Amino acid sequence: MRFVVGLLALVGAFFMLSLSASAAAPDWQTRVVQTADGGFLVGNPAARVKLVEYMSYTCPHCAAFSRESASVLRGQMIRSGAVSIEERNLVRDQLDLAAALLARCAGPAGFDRLSTNLFAQQDKWLSDGIEWQQANSQRMAMYPKDARLKAAADGAGLTAIARANGMSQAAIDACLADPAGLDQITGLLQHVPPGINGTPGFLINGKVQADIYTWAALEPALRAAGAR
């Protein structure tokens, strides 16, 4: 009887210890901070493997990477704290600029969620945006620069996506007219490392990953660097 009681106590202690360890383990994929370089870092800042992605919201390959990498990169590698990802905008066109400004104005708390939704809905808003720009190009030429950006964002449905992800209309209007936001994006464009020639472009622990543009090609490189 004493043996059974002792065994039950040992099992109970082990169970409580497991619960305590689980409760203490952070979910790093929910941790987002803005870096000194102007990017947004998701995950453990002290991760063994530090991934940097140069991305564009109008890049179909970037949308595919976001979708295909999510379960392993976000759900396992970043969540465990083994890998962090710093996302840096490499803006290609006006619609990309509008999307980048909105995502960045969402701040660390909203950036990652809004980015994920922009990529998930890219087919729709990008198609709508291109169609809207083609139909309104002459009228747009008469608008001030700030008004053109806001009109394009409205026409593409980008402002509707931002509102659906928690941004107020007042915050959206201020964001798209903020010169400081444009300056941050310009700064990112001026410091793209040699070897990053398009999007998505990747660095692992500071080293450019030449000719890697897909999750299928990037995953083995992350594993080789120690990602788990």
ChimeraX attribute file (.defattr): number of C-alpha atoms within 10 A of each C-alpha:
attribute: neighborCount
match mode: 1-to-1
recipient: residues
	/A:1	6
	/A:2	7
	/A:3	8
	/A:4	9
	/A:5	10
	/A:6	11
	/A:7	12
	/A:8	12
	/A:9	12
	/A:10	12
	/A:11	12
	/A:12	12
	/A:13	12
	/A:14	12
	/A:15	12
	/A:16	12
	/A:17	12
	/A:18	12
	/A:19	11
	/A:20	11
	/A:21	11
	/A:22	10
	/A:23	10
	/A:24	9
	/A:25	11
	/A:26	15
	/A:27	16
	/A:28	23
	/A:29	23
	/A:30	15
	/A:31	18
	/A:32	22
	/A:33	18
	/A:34	17
	/A:35	13
	/A:36	7
	/A:37	12
	/A:38	16
	/A:39	22
	/A:40	22
	/A:41	24
	/A:42	26
	/A:43	27
	/A:44	25
	/A:45	19
	/A:46	11
	/A:47	19
	/A:48	15
	/A:49	25
	/A:50	24
	/A:51	21
	/A:52	23
	/A:53	20
	/A:54	23
	/A:55	25
	/A:56	27
	/A:57	28
	/A:58	25
	/A:59	18
	/A:60	16
	/A:61	18
	/A:62	23
	/A:63	23
	/A:64	16
	/A:65	18
	/A:66	22
	/A:67	14
	/A:68	14
	/A:69	16
	/A:70	15
	/A:71	11
	/A:72	14
	/A:73	22
	/A:74	20
	/A:75	14
	/A:76	18
	/A:77	24
	/A:78	27
	/A:79	22
	/A:80	21
	/A:81	23
	/A:82	20
	/A:83	29
	/A:84	30
	/A:85	27
	/A:86	23
	/A:87	23
	/A:88	23
	/A:89	26
	/A:90	25
	/A:91	23
	/A:92	16
	/A:93	11
	/A:94	16
	/A:95	25
	/A:96	20
	/A:97	22
	/A:98	24
	/A:99	25
	/A:100	27
	/A:101	21
	/A:102	28
	/A:103	25
	/A:104	23
	/A:105	20
	/A:106	21
	/A:107	15
	/A:108	19
	/A:109	13
	/A:110	18
	/A:111	23
	/A:112	23
	/A:113	14
	/A:114	25
	/A:115	21
	/A:116	17
	/A:117	17
	/A:118	23
	/A:119	23
	/A:120	14
	/A:121	13
	/A:122	19
	/A:123	13
	/A:124	12
	/A:125	22
	/A:126	23
	/A:127	12
	/A:128	16
	/A:129	21
	/A:130	15
	/A:131	13
	/A:132	17
	/A:133	19
	/A:134	10
	/A:135	11
	/A:136	14
	/A:137	11
	/A:138	10
	/A:139	10
	/A:140	17
	/A:141	10
	/A:142	10
	/A:143	12
	/A:144	9
	/A:145	12
	/A:146	13
	/A:147	15
	/A:148	19
	/A:149	19
	/A:150	20
	/A:151	20
	/A:152	22
	/A:153	26
	/A:154	17
	/A:155	21
	/A:156	24
	/A:157	16
	/A:158	25
	/A:159	24
	/A:160	16
	/A:161	20
	/A:162	24
	/A:163	14
	/A:164	12
	/A:165	16
	/A:166	12
	/A:167	19
	/A:168	13
	/A:169	13
	/A:170	8
	/A:171	15
	/A:172	22
	/A:173	15
	/A:174	13
	/A:175	21
	/A:176	24
	/A:177	16
	/A:178	14
	/A:179	11
	/A:180	10
	/A:181	17
	/A:182	16
	/A:183	11
	/A:184	16
	/A:185	20
	/A:186	14
	/A:187	13
	/A:188	17
	/A:189	16
	/A:190	9
	/A:191	9
	/A:192	15
	/A:193	12
	/A:194	7
	/A:195	14
	/A:196	18
	/A:197	12
	/A:198	15
	/A:199	22
	/A:200	25
	/A:201	24
	/A:202	27
	/A:203	20
	/A:204	19
	/A:205	14
	/A:206	12
	/A:207	13
	/A:208	17
	/A:209	16
	/A:210	12
	/A:211	14
	/A:212	17
	/A:213	18
	/A:214	18
	/A:215	20
	/A:216	12
	/A:217	12
	/A:218	17
	/A:219	16
	/A:220	12
	/A:221	15
	/A:222	19
	/A:223	12
	/A:224	10
	/A:225	15
	/A:226	12
	/A:227	22
	/A:228	16
